[in-house]
Amino acid sequence: MKTNPYLLILLLTVLMACRQQTTRETQRLAFQPALFPDYTDITIPYNIAPLNFQLEDSIATGFSVHIKGKGNHLFKTSTHTILFPIKEWNALLEAEKGNTLHIEVTAHYNHKDAIYNEFTWEVSTDPIDRFLSYRLIEPAYEVWNKIQIRERDLESFEERILGDNNITENVCMNCHIASGNNAQNTLMHIRGEKGGSIYTNEGKIRKIDTKTSETGTAVYGELSADGHYGIFTTAEIIPILHSLHGKRLEVYDKGSDLVLIDFKQNSVSNHSAVSGKEYQETFPCFSADNRTVYFCRAPHLPQPDSTMHMHYDLYSIPFNQQTGTLGDSTHLVFNAGQRGKSVSFPKCSPDGRFLLFCVSDYGTFPIWHPETDLWLLDLKNGEVGTLPKANGRYSDSYHSWNSNSRWFAFASKRSDGIYGRVYFCHVDEDGNATKAFVLPQKCPETYRTTLKSYNIPELYCQPEAYDAHILRNVYLKKETEKFKYKSGYPVEYSEKHSIKTPNYQ
């Protein structure tokens, strides 16, 4: 019988393929995969953009990602990067809202598969506010003239530029804040000859000069929930280089007081309880009900020689929003100095339950302190939590609350001690915080190629009313409004210190 050579070749090919399939090994590993960024064992909002990541395995020929919840979802890649299709991702999180997802990663090699130990994603039913603003800046004080303020849609990867100092004469710009997570009421400072505080209220954009005959320019602070008032620090801020090992830069205030701004009456006022040479007051914020102002205070010491001995405590002072006046007495809320620590940047949760603040070894500029952590004060029972799951190795600071009080965003240098990145953390109604995760990017490689820091992250619900080109026109062409000084001192204090109060209408 004559053998067909082609049939024989075909048969041998099939047998070899069968043998390859039967001899392919599967190995189960006892450890989780190394991801960049680290998205293992975290809680995420159901409306967050895809958590794209890279797998740190240089010899694998491809990967499979199996996500198991109510349903089963399989994603494959022939590279080391997992990019989730956004429509499929959105449908997945919507369907799995409130569930725990188990993620199993399989690495494919030439003749075997390696299955890593699974990790989890808790899909929270608490949504995150859709928009986030942040400042993109070089991580060094000497390069401040290349700055952008950007706005990111957290449900996608879309971004737009709110401010770009390349088109505003290279002046410094900072601190874009939104009152009550509402982009209808925002404030951002632009320096320079034509600069001012850019204040938006219900779509109307104003450029304001907050410096008066009796008070300095407003720096750090916050707007009331309705945007009517602002509470701010006036300070002379000085950067200096450190000579100590492991420390790079220090920023200190030569002197600082609090001022109250009334945006409807175009006035700035101060008060003897929160100004004067005896103490330095900084980083004020409003309580959720606008009846209290929280701030940081330290006894005045000569600067910079005594900077490392400056320990700021957390204080409060009453605020009457009907009359627009501060109370006459202050109250010690948290004594950080007693613990050898210093408080900065307090922020009250919108539900009024918690106060989140930075804690450093000394001073008042937390982002330059690698030891800075976030602490949480429960205003209901006075307990203070140190948030070990949320904090990282280096400098966690510059935080803002979500409108539902279940999330906060903050800047962290945990990856390398130099570059700040935006992280998110979930906190429940009892103040329990989860492991934080970094802002998702369309391409995970972004964090290895972007040599700039993301800082001052601010969460809000609607997009900002302007963009970089509108802001440029405001900076160059809009006239700066001058605000008047209105004394907020008690009468006896004004008479004693002979403070001249201008005629205020």
Stockholm file with secondary structure:
# STOCKHOLM 1.0

chainA/1-505         MKTNPYLLILLLTVLMACRQQTTRETQRLAFQPALFPDYTDITIPYNIAPLNFQLEDSIATGFSVHIKGKGNHLFKTSTHTILFPIKEWNALLEAEKGNTLHIEVTAHYNHKDAIYNEFTWEVSTDPIDRFLSYRLIEPAYEVWNKIQIRERDLESFEERILGDNNITENVCMNCHIASGNNAQNTLMHIRGEKGGSIYTNEGKIRKIDTKTSETGTAVYGELSADGHYGIFTTAEIIPILHSLHGKRLEVYDKGSDLVLIDFKQNSVSNHSAVSGKEYQETFPCFSADNRTVYFCRAPHLPQPDSTMHMHYDLYSIPFNQQTGTLGDSTHLVFNAGQRGKSVSFPKCSPDGRFLLFCVSDYGTFPIWHPETDLWLLDLKNGEVGTLPKANGRYSDSYHSWNSNSRWFAFASKRSDGIYGRVYFCHVDEDGNATKAFVLPQKCPETYRTTLKSYNIPELYCQPEAYDAHILRNVYLKKETEKFKYKSGYPVEYSEKHSIKTPNYQ
#=GR chainA/1-505 SS CCCCHHHHHHHHHHHHHHHHHHHCEEEECSSCCCEESCCSSEEEETTCCCCCEEECCTTCSEEEEEEESSSEEEEEESSSEECCCHHHHHHHHHHTTTSEEEEEEEEECSSEEEECCCEEEEEESSCCCSEEEEEEECSSTTCCSSCEEEEEETTSSCEEEEEETTTTTTCCEEEEEEETTEEEEEEEEECSTTCEEEEEETTEEEEEECCCSSSCCEEEEEECTTSSEEEEEEEEEEEEECCSTTCCEEEEEEEEEEEEEETTTTEEECCGGGCSSSEEEEEEEECTTSSEEEEEEEECCCTTTTGGGCCCEEEEEEEETTTTEECSCCEEEECSGGGTCEEEEEEECTTSSEEEEEEESSSSCGGGCTTCEEEEEETTTCCEECCTTTCCSSCEEEEEECTTSSEEEEEECTTTSSSCEEEEEEBCTTCCBCCCEECCCSSTTHHHHCCSEEEEEEEESSCCSCCHHHHHHHHHHSCCEECEECCCSCHHHHHHTTCCCCCCC
#=GC SS_cons         CCCCHHHHHHHHHHHHHHHHHHHCEEEECSSCCCEESCCSSEEEETTCCCCCEEECCTTCSEEEEEEESSSEEEEEESSSEECCCHHHHHHHHHHTTTSEEEEEEEEECSSEEEECCCEEEEEESSCCCSEEEEEEECSSTTCCSSCEEEEEETTSSCEEEEEETTTTTTCCEEEEEEETTEEEEEEEEECSTTCEEEEEETTEEEEEECCCSSSCCEEEEEECTTSSEEEEEEEEEEEEECCSTTCCEEEEEEEEEEEEEETTTTEEECCGGGCSSSEEEEEEEECTTSSEEEEEEEECCCTTTTGGGCCCEEEEEEEETTTTEECSCCEEEECSGGGTCEEEEEEECTTSSEEEEEEESSSSCGGGCTTCEEEEEETTTCCEECCTTTCCSSCEEEEEECTTSSEEEEEECTTTSSSCEEEEEEBCTTCCBCCCEECCCSSTTHHHHCCSEEEEEEEESSCCSCCHHHHHHHHHHSCCEECEECCCSCHHHHHHTTCCCCCCC
//
